Amino acid sequence: MNKKDINKISILTLGCSRNVVDSENIIGYLKENEFEYVDSADEADALIINTCGFINSAKEESIGVILEAAAMRKSGGLKSLIVSGCLPQRYENELRRQIPEVDYYFGVRQFDGILKTLSGDRKYTLLGERSLLTPVHSAYLKISEGCSHKCSFCAIPSIRGRHITKPCEAIIEEVEALVRKGTKELVLTSEDTTYYGKDLYGKRELAGLLRKLSDIDGVEWIRLMYAYPTNFPLEVLDVIAERDNICSYIDIPLQHASDKILKSMNRGATRKDTEILINNIRERIPGAAIRSAFIVGYPGEAEDDFNELLDFIETNRLERVGVFQYSSEEGTPAHILGDPVPESVKQERADKLMLAQQKISLEKNKAKIGQTLKVLIDEESDGVYYGRTEQDAPEVDNTVIVESGRILKPGDFIRAEIYDAEEYDLYCKF
């Protein structure tokens, strides 16, 4: 590869919102070095694939994409192919042997290596602003890196390391830059948002961070994702309740409800602990939407354990639920337990759980008919607008379908009355 021939670069991002932020930072750095960023790999001299390696399905997707790009590289469609992120962090040696068409492999946060590889005699720097891949009005805000918990099923600590808090001052500076670009919604993300500050300041400082972000002019919505439930800092709930621009929405991955399974998962909580937290949220933030994720098919999950999880869903009636089938990951404590629950049983349990949640979601959405809600417009297609309420995170939650006689644009906030609802959609006229 002649580095001087590399001018146009494209990035393909796989996996979670944290990867999106990493890719946005890489693009920002590349633009500072006078590279041209293009959306399509077909137009690029170099392609960077930012991979996910968290669970088997994500690994399979990443490998499939890499193989397709390797074929392009081999045929001369690309001058350079770089694979970065979680997958090479875990499996770099194996990838080098099996897919030699890739020019370079870099693990997580190795931005300087990518820049040095591409820039040649160009000057590079790690200073600068992100180049958003999301619509400008809504941006992910990564407040920390890594995770210090030891959940038995999770490979994140071995991939991204222990929790490292991003200093509050740096976050505020980043948000002020985002607001200048037109960002109105901040979606707080990390491997564990509720641990924020513990390693740097000696105590959890999420509540203080939320207050400071809420005070920044131009920030209209702040949304909290990936809040670890054990030792949840309850003062965060009071901040959410008292600030109008912090969404009444919390994403808390609970993973299970059976005490036996929770203990094996090393979650540090029981079903009773979880239900106390849920009640605290609903008492302190009336009308709050709670989103969670659950795993079915964990080793040792008997029918009784699954039924307890199903009962938990039907009893506590969370507003948003995602379900994942257990993936046995090498290097995790649970890997020695094997993967004894058949895939067909995992699928059946996932389907049952989501069927129960669909019913709950439909009932809760129907209850919104006649209400006037604040809606953030995300996009327009064929004269129809699509948006979200404060109870809906981008990409994973409900959509509000807006019929409007007026011209709207992404980033507009409107107030409109809901006239119809389905399991995951609300309908309004404006």
N, C-alpha and C positions, 0 to 999 in steps of 0.2 A: 504493500500500500504506500503510495506517495501521499504524504500528509497534505501537501500543497494542493492536491487535486480534490480534497474534501471541502466542499463549501455548503452543500445543502444537507441538512440532517433532519431525520424524523425519529420520533420516539413512540413506541407502542407500550402502553402501560397496562399491566395485568394486576388483578388483585384488589387490594383495599384502598381506602382513602389516604392512608399513610403513604402508599406508593405513589398516589397521584401527586401529593405534595413534593415527594422526592423528585419526580419527573419535572414538575414545575420549576424547582430550583435548578435542575440540570439545564433546562431550556433557557432560563434566565442567564446562567453563566455562559452558555454557548453564544447567546445573542450579544453579550458584552464582548465576546471575542470575535464579533463580526461574522459569525456563521449565520446562515439563513435557515430558519426552521420551517419545514414543510409538513403538512398533515399526512401526506401519502408516501409510503415507502417507495412506490413506483417513481416518484420524483426525486428521491433522495440519493446522495452519494454514499451516505452512511446511515445505518439504522441501529438504534439502541432499543433493545427489548428489556424493559424493566419488569422482572418476573415476580411471581408469587410462588412460594414453596411451602405453604402452611399445611395443607392437607392433600391427600392423593389426587382428588379431582382437580385442584389448582395446579399441582405439579404436572399432571397429564396435559392440561390445557397449555401450560407454559412450554412444555417439551414439543407439543404439536406445532405451536407457533414458531419456535426456534427452528424446527426441521423445515418448515415452509420457507423461512427466511434464508436458511442455509442453502436451499435449492436455488434461491435467487442469487445468493452470493457466488455459488459455484458456476451458474450460467452467465455471470458477468453483469447481472442486474444491479448489484451493489458493489461498491469499491471497498466497503468496510462493514463488518457486522460485529456489534458489541452486545453482550448479554450481561445484565447487571441485576442486582437485587437479591431477593431471598434465596432463589434456587442456586445460584453459584456460591452463595454464602455457605450453603449446606453441602453442595455436591460438586464443587469446582473440579476436582480431579477426575471424577467419573464423566462429567460433561466434556472435559478436554479430550478424553479418550474416545468418547462415543460420537461427538459432533465436532470434529477438527476443523470444519469449514468456518466456525466462529473465530474471528480474529482475536478477540479479547474477552475475558471474563472478569467481572468486578463484583464484589459483594455489596452489602448494604452500606450506603453513605460514603462510598469511595468516589466521590465526585471529582476530587483532585486528580485521581488516576485517569478517569475518563477524559478530563480536560487536557491533561498532559499528552495522552495518547493521540488526541485529535488535533491539538493546536500546533504541533510542530514548532516553527520559529515564531508563532504568534504569542503575544503576551496573554497570559490567563490570570484570572483572579477569582477568589471565592467570595468576593463582595458583590452586592447587587440585589435586585428584587426578583421575586418569582414571576414567571410568565404563566398566567393561569390557563389551565386546560378546561376548567369549568366555566359556565357563563359568568361574566365579570361581577354580576350582582350577588353571587353566592360563592363563597370560598371556604375551603377547609383550612383550619388553623391548627397545626400540630404543636401541642404545648409541651411534649416530652417525647423521649425515645426509650424503647425497651420496656421490660417488665421485671419486677423483682418477686413476683408471686411464683409459686411452684405447683401449678395445677398439673395433675398427672398426665393429662392428655395433650398438653400444649407444647409446641416446639418453639414458640416465640422467644423465650429467654435464651435458647441456644442459638437463635438466628440473630436477634437484635440486641442481646445483652441485657444487663440490669437497667432499671429505670434511671434515666438521666433527665432531670428537670431543665427545661429551657428558661433562662432567666426572665423574670417578669418584664424588665426594661426592654429586652430584645423583642418580646412578644408585642408589647405596646408599639414599638417602632414599626414592626411588621404590619400591624393592624392599621396604623396611620397611613402607611404606604398603600395598603389595599383600599382604604376608604378614598384616598385621592384618585384611585383608578375607577372608582364607582361601586365598590363592594358595599352591600347593605346587610347581608346575612353572613355571620360567622358560624361555621360548624366545627366546634371544638372536637379534636380527635387526638388520640394517642393509643398506646396499648392499654393504659389505665389512667384515665383523667383524674380520678379521685385521689390518687397518690401524689398529685402534683405538689411540689415544694418540699416533700418529706426529706429527700436526700440533700437538697441545696440549702433549705432554710431551717431544717430541724423539726418542721411540723407541716401538716397539710395546709396548703395555702390556696386551694381552689376557690374558696369563697371570696378571698381578697382579690384574686385575679379576676373573677367574674365582675366584682364591683368596679374595678379599674377599667375593664373593657367596656362595661355598660356606660361609663362616663364619657367615652370617646364620641364626639359629635359625628354623626353620620352612620353610626351603627344602629340599625333598626331591629335586627333579630340576632340573638345569640342562642345557639342550640348545643346542648350537652350530649355527647356520645361516649360510649365505652366507659361507663362508670362502674368500677368494680364494686360489688355489693358489700363484701365483708369490710367492717370498720368504716362504713360510709360516713363521711363528715356531714352530720345533719344540719350544720349551719348553712350549708350550700342550699338547702331547701328554703330557708328563710330569705336568702338573697334572691333566689328565683321568684319567690312570692312577692317580694317588695319592688322588683324592677320590671317595668312594663316592657322593656326591650329584651328581656331574657325569656325565651319561649317556655311555656308551661309543658315541658317535654323532657323526659330523661330516658336515655338508652342504657339499660342495665343488663348485661349478659348474665343470666342466672344459671344456665346450663342444665339444671335438673331440679327435681323436688323431692326425690326419695332420699331420706337421710343416709341410707346405706350407700347409694351411688355418690352422693355429695361427699361423703367421707372418703371413699375410694378416689374420687377426683381431687381430693385435698383442697376443697373450696373454703374450708374454715367456717362453714355456716350450716344450719339445719333449715328444714322447711319452716319451722316456727320463726327462726330469725328472719328469714326472707319475708314472711307475711307481716311481721312487725314493721320491717322497712317499708313495704308496700303501703301499709296503713299510715305510716308516718308521712309518706309522700302525699297521699290523698288527703290527709287531714291538714297538712301545712300548705299544700298547693291545690286548692279545690279545682276540679276540672282538668288536672294534669293528665297528659298522655304518657303512659309507660310503655316503652318498647323493650323486648327482651329476645334472647336467642337461647335455644335448647338443643341438646344433643340426645339423639335416640340411638340405641344399639351399643352403648358403652359396655365393655366386658363385664359380665355378671348381671346385666340388666334383665331381671326376670319379668314375667308378665305382671306380677304384683307391683314391681317398681315402675313399670311403664304406666300401669293403671293409676298409680299415685300421681305421676306427672300429668296424666290426662285429667284427673280430678283437680289438680292444682290449676290447670288452665281454665277449666269450666267454673271453678269456684272463684278465682281471683279476677277473671275477666280482664286481662290486660288489653290495652288498646292495639298494640302491634306485636306480632310474634313472628320470628323466623325459626326454622327447624333445620338442623344439619344431621346427617348420618355420620356416626362415629368413623373416624379414620385412624388406624393404628400407625403412629409415627415413630420411626426409629430414633433413639436418643431420649425419648420421654419415659417417665417412670411407668406409665401404663403399658408400654410396649411389651413388657415381659408377660402381661396378662393375655397376650394374643388378641385375636379378633373373633371370638367364638359365636357371636350373634350372626346368623345368616343374613346375607344381603337382602333376601326377600322379606325377612322379618323386619329389618331396618326400614325398608321402603313402606311396608304395611303400617308400621308405627308412625312414620313421618306423615303418611297420608291421613291417618286417623287424627293426629294432632292438628294438622292444618285444616281438616274438615271441621273440627270443633271450633277452631279459631275463626274460620270463615263465617260461621254462624254468629259468633260474638261480634265480629267486625261489622257484619250486615246490620245487626241490631243497634249497635252504637252509631253507625252512620245514619240509619233511618231516624234515630232520635234527633239528628241535626237538622232534619227538614223543618223549614220555617225559621231557622236561626240565621242571623246576619253575621257573617264571619269575615275576618281580615284575610285576604288572599294575596300571596306573592306570585306574580305572573313569571313563569319560567320560559315559555316558548309559544309560538304561534304556528299553526299548520292548517292551510286551506280555510282560513278565516275563523278557525276555532282556536281559543287560547287555553293553555294548560298551566295550572299553578298548584300551589300548596297552601295549607293553613299552617299555623304555628305548631300544630300537632303532627306535622309530616316532614320528615327529613328528605333531602333529595335522593332520588334513585331507589329508595327502599320502601317508601310508605305510600299512602294514598295520593291520588291525583284529583285536583279540582278541575272539572271541565267547564269552561266559561264561554257562554254565548254573549257576545257584546256587539252593540251597534256602534260603539266607539272604537277608535284605534288605540290599541294598547301596545306596550313594548315590554320586553323582558326587563325585570327589575321594578316594574310598577306595582304598587300596593293598591288594592281596591277593597271595598267593603260591599259584599253582595249576599243576597238571601239564597239559601240552599233550597231547591225545589224538588230534588230527587236524589236517590242514593242507591248504590250497589255495594257489593262486598268491599271493594277497594277504590271506588270512585264516588265523588260528589259532583252534583250538577248545579250550576247557578247561572243567572242572567244578570248582565250589568249594562 
